Each structure stands twice: as structure tokens, then as C-alpha cells.
Amino acid sequence: MLVLTRRPGEMVRLYTSDDVIEIYLNDCNHHHAKIGFVAPDSVDIVREEIDDQVAESSEIRS
């Protein structure tokens, strides 16, 4: 795992074989960080808890 320190307004770029994904740190305080993403439409960006719910829900239905 790569761990970076960023200040509000700073950004990290992820270069894929197809395009570039930009991740912005918009704001932060002691307990929360607001993160913005700029990515191609082909990239799904999903919060972990939502992804886990979907996976759990599809396991129950099987």
C-alpha cells in the first residue's frame, strides 16, 4: 500500500493504460476527508460500504 500525505487542494494522479484518474483532497478535519475524483466514464467509483452491501445482497440471493 502506498500512503501519501496531501493538503486540501492537492491532487494525486493515477495513470492507467487507457486514461488518467485524478484524486483531489478537497477538505479535511480531524475525522473526515472530502475527496473528489475525475475519471473516465468507464471507471466505477464505489464506497467500500456500498460495495460490501451489494456483494452481501447478491450472496443472499444466490
C-alpha positions in Angstrom: 0.0 0.0 0.0 1.2 3.4 -0.9 0.4 6.1 1.7 0.7 9.8 0.8 0.2 13.0 2.7 -1.8 15.6 0.9 -3.1 19.0 1.9 -6.5 20.4 0.8 -6.4 21.4 -2.8 -3.6 19.0 -3.7 -4.1 16.0 -6.0 -2.8 12.6 -6.9 -2.9 11.2 -10.5 -3.3 7.5 -11.3 -2.1 6.6 -14.8 -3.9 3.6 -16.3 -3.3 2.0 -19.7 -6.3 3.9 -21.0 -6.5 7.2 -19.2 -5.7 9.3 -16.1 -7.7 9.3 -12.8 -7.3 12.4 -10.7 -8.0 12.2 -6.9 -8.3 15.6 -5.1 -8.3 16.2 -1.4 -11.0 18.9 -1.2 -11.2 19.4 2.5 -10.3 17.6 5.7 -10.7 17.9 9.5 -9.8 15.6 12.4 -12.4 13.0 11.5 -13.4 13.4 7.8 -11.8 13.9 4.4 -13.7 15.2 1.4 -12.2 13.5 -1.7 -13.0 14.4 -5.3 -12.5 12.1 -8.3 -12.1 12.9 -12.0 -12.2 9.7 -14.0 -13.4 8.4 -17.4 -17.0 7.2 -17.5 -15.7 3.6 -17.8 -14.4 3.7 -14.3 -16.7 2.8 -11.4 -16.0 4.6 -8.2 -17.8 3.0 -5.3 -17.6 3.5 -1.5 -16.5 0.3 0.4 -19.6 0.0 2.4 -21.9 0.2 -0.7 -19.7 -2.3 -2.5 -19.9 -4.7 0.6 -23.7 -4.3 0.7 -24.0 -5.2 -3.0 -21.8 -8.2 -2.6 -23.6 -9.4 0.6 -27.0 -8.8 -1.1 -26.0 -10.9 -4.2 -24.7 -13.7 -1.9 -28.1 -13.8 -0.1 -30.0 -14.1 -3.4 -27.8 -17.0 -4.6 
